[in-house]
């Protein structure tokens, strides 16, 4: 059975951008939101938006896992941090890693605005470049 790809209008609240940013994360306990281990894992984003990120994980992370994260976007001096929830996990073809979709569940509004502004600026530059 073939999977039908959605081709209708964009339904997302925020624009997405392909982006390669360093991200550090730790899985948290659902009971008390404390790290399950004292180890912070370093990885890279594949996409960012003001609603969440897609990043690469070496090990499978269960759906609905709460994650504490920190990443830095270009052109912004300070890191952005907050809490997120795993909403998608998919094995990467031919690799021993996973694409993880994480929605932000807690982040300061100024950071949401900062990410949204960065994504919009970069997307506008991409459109202008194509003209």
C-alpha positions as CSV (number, residue, x, y, z in Angstrom):
1,X,0.0,0.0,0.0
2,X,1.4,3.4,-1.0
3,X,1.5,6.2,1.5
4,X,-0.3,9.3,0.2
5,X,1.6,12.5,0.7
6,X,-0.4,15.5,1.9
7,X,-0.2,18.3,-0.7
8,X,-2.7,20.8,0.8
9,X,-2.1,24.2,2.4
10,X,0.4,24.4,5.3
11,X,-1.3,23.6,8.6
12,X,1.6,24.3,11.0
13,X,1.4,27.3,13.2
14,X,5.0,28.3,12.6
15,X,7.4,28.0,9.6
16,X,10.1,25.3,9.7
17,X,13.7,25.7,8.6
18,X,16.3,23.1,7.7
19,X,19.0,23.9,10.2
20,X,22.1,22.2,11.6
21,X,22.5,23.5,15.2
22,X,24.2,21.8,18.2
23,X,21.6,20.6,20.7
24,X,22.2,19.1,24.2
25,X,19.4,17.2,25.8
26,X,18.6,15.0,28.8
27,X,15.6,12.7,29.3
28,X,13.6,13.5,32.4
29,X,11.5,11.4,34.7
30,X,7.8,12.0,34.3
31,X,7.2,11.8,38.0
32,X,9.5,14.7,39.2
33,X,11.0,16.1,36.0
34,X,14.5,15.2,37.1
35,X,17.1,13.8,34.7
36,X,17.0,10.0,34.5
37,X,20.8,10.0,34.2
38,X,23.4,12.7,34.9
39,X,24.6,12.5,31.3
40,X,23.7,15.2,28.9
41,X,23.7,14.0,25.3
42,X,25.0,16.2,22.4
43,X,23.5,16.0,19.0
44,X,22.4,18.1,16.0
45,X,19.1,19.6,14.8
46,X,17.7,18.8,11.3
47,X,14.8,21.3,11.5
48,X,13.8,24.1,13.8
49,X,10.6,26.1,14.3
50,X,9.1,28.1,17.1
51,X,7.0,25.0,18.0
52,X,9.7,22.4,18.1
53,X,12.7,20.8,16.6
54,X,13.7,17.6,14.7
55,X,17.0,16.2,15.9
56,X,19.1,13.1,15.5
57,X,19.4,10.6,18.4
58,X,21.8,7.7,18.6
59,X,19.4,5.7,20.7
60,X,15.6,5.3,20.4
61,X,13.7,7.6,22.7
62,X,10.2,6.5,23.7
63,X,7.2,8.6,22.5
64,X,6.0,11.2,25.1
65,X,9.4,11.3,26.8
66,X,9.9,14.6,28.4
67,X,13.3,16.2,27.5
68,X,15.2,19.1,28.9
69,X,17.1,20.7,26.0
70,X,19.5,23.5,25.1
71,X,20.5,24.7,21.6
72,X,22.1,27.7,20.0
73,X,21.0,29.2,16.7
74,X,23.3,31.1,14.5
75,X,23.3,34.9,15.0
76,X,22.1,34.6,18.6
77,X,24.7,34.8,21.4
78,X,22.9,33.0,24.2
79,X,21.6,29.4,24.2
80,X,17.9,28.6,24.1
81,X,16.6,26.1,26.6
82,X,13.4,24.6,27.8
83,X,11.3,21.4,28.0
84,X,9.9,19.4,25.2
85,X,8.0,16.2,24.5
86,X,8.9,13.5,21.9
87,X,6.0,13.4,19.4
88,X,7.7,11.4,16.6
89,X,10.5,8.9,16.3
90,X,11.7,7.3,13.1
91,X,14.7,5.1,12.3
92,X,17.0,6.8,9.8
93,X,17.4,4.6,6.7
94,X,20.6,2.7,6.6
95,X,21.9,4.3,9.9
96,X,22.0,3.4,13.5
97,X,20.2,6.5,14.6
98,X,16.8,8.1,14.8
99,X,15.0,11.3,13.7
100,X,13.2,12.6,16.8
101,X,10.4,15.2,16.5
102,X,10.0,17.2,19.7
103,X,7.4,19.8,20.5
104,X,8.2,22.5,23.0
105,X,6.1,22.2,26.1
106,X,7.8,25.0,28.1
107,X,9.9,27.8,26.9
108,X,10.1,31.5,27.6
109,X,8.0,33.6,25.1
110,X,11.0,35.7,24.2
111,X,12.8,32.5,23.0
112,X,9.8,31.5,20.9
113,X,9.8,34.9,19.3
114,X,13.6,34.7,18.8
115,X,13.3,31.4,17.0
116,X,10.3,32.5,14.9
117,X,12.1,35.7,13.8
118,X,15.2,33.7,12.9
119,X,13.3,31.2,10.8
120,X,11.2,33.8,9.0
121,X,14.4,35.8,8.2
122,X,16.2,32.8,6.8
123,X,13.1,31.6,4.8
124,X,12.7,35.1,3.3
125,X,16.4,35.0,2.3
126,X,15.8,31.6,0.6
127,X,12.8,33.1,-1.3
128,X,14.7,36.1,-2.5
129,X,17.6,33.9,-3.6
130,X,15.3,32.0,-5.9
131,X,14.0,35.1,-7.6
